């Protein structure tokens, strides 16, 4: 059998332990070409540009 705790952890102790578990929103930047929000150092999902060059051909939703 595995050992069991002798006493219940208090709510304060539990909350202090979980203080770093919150979800963090990653820093988004604006695409210089289409002005959509995107993650840094990635290809823009809306226009397909990366560092000013067309890298990915993106199909529009109306044509798909």
C-alpha positions as CSV (number, residue, x, y, z in Angstrom):
1,X,0.0,0.0,0.0
2,X,1.1,3.5,-0.7
3,X,1.5,5.9,2.2
4,X,-1.4,8.2,3.0
5,X,-1.2,11.8,4.4
6,X,-1.8,12.0,8.1
7,X,-3.5,15.4,7.9
8,X,-5.5,17.4,5.4
9,X,-3.6,20.2,3.6
10,X,-5.2,23.6,4.3
11,X,-6.8,25.6,1.6
12,X,-4.1,28.2,1.9
13,X,-1.4,25.7,1.4
14,X,-3.2,24.2,-1.6
15,X,-3.8,27.7,-3.2
16,X,-0.1,28.6,-2.7
17,X,1.0,25.5,-4.4
18,X,-1.4,26.1,-7.3
19,X,-0.5,29.8,-7.7
20,X,1.6,29.1,-10.8
21,X,-0.9,26.8,-12.5
22,X,-2.9,29.6,-14.1
23,X,-3.2,29.7,-17.9
24,X,-1.0,32.3,-19.6
25,X,-1.9,34.1,-22.8
26,X,1.0,34.0,-25.2
27,X,2.2,37.4,-26.5
28,X,0.5,38.0,-29.8
29,X,1.8,40.4,-32.4
30,X,0.2,42.1,-35.4
31,X,1.1,40.8,-38.8
32,X,2.6,43.7,-40.8
33,X,1.0,42.6,-44.0
34,X,-2.6,41.8,-43.1
35,X,-2.7,43.2,-39.6
36,X,-4.1,40.0,-38.1
37,X,-2.9,38.9,-34.7
38,X,-0.4,35.9,-34.8
39,X,2.2,34.3,-32.6
40,X,5.7,35.7,-33.0
41,X,8.3,33.8,-35.2
42,X,5.5,31.9,-37.0
43,X,3.9,32.0,-40.4
44,X,0.7,34.2,-40.4
45,X,-2.3,31.8,-40.6
46,X,-4.4,34.4,-42.4
47,X,-2.1,35.6,-45.2
48,X,0.8,33.0,-45.2
49,X,3.6,35.6,-45.0
50,X,6.7,35.2,-42.9
51,X,9.3,38.0,-42.6
52,X,7.8,39.8,-45.5
53,X,7.9,36.9,-47.9
54,X,5.0,34.7,-49.1
55,X,5.8,31.3,-47.7
56,X,2.4,29.5,-47.5
57,X,-0.5,29.6,-49.9
58,X,-3.6,30.1,-47.8
59,X,-7.1,29.2,-49.2
60,X,-9.9,31.5,-48.2
61,X,-12.9,30.0,-46.4
62,X,-15.2,30.9,-49.2
63,X,-13.2,28.9,-51.7
64,X,-12.6,25.9,-49.5
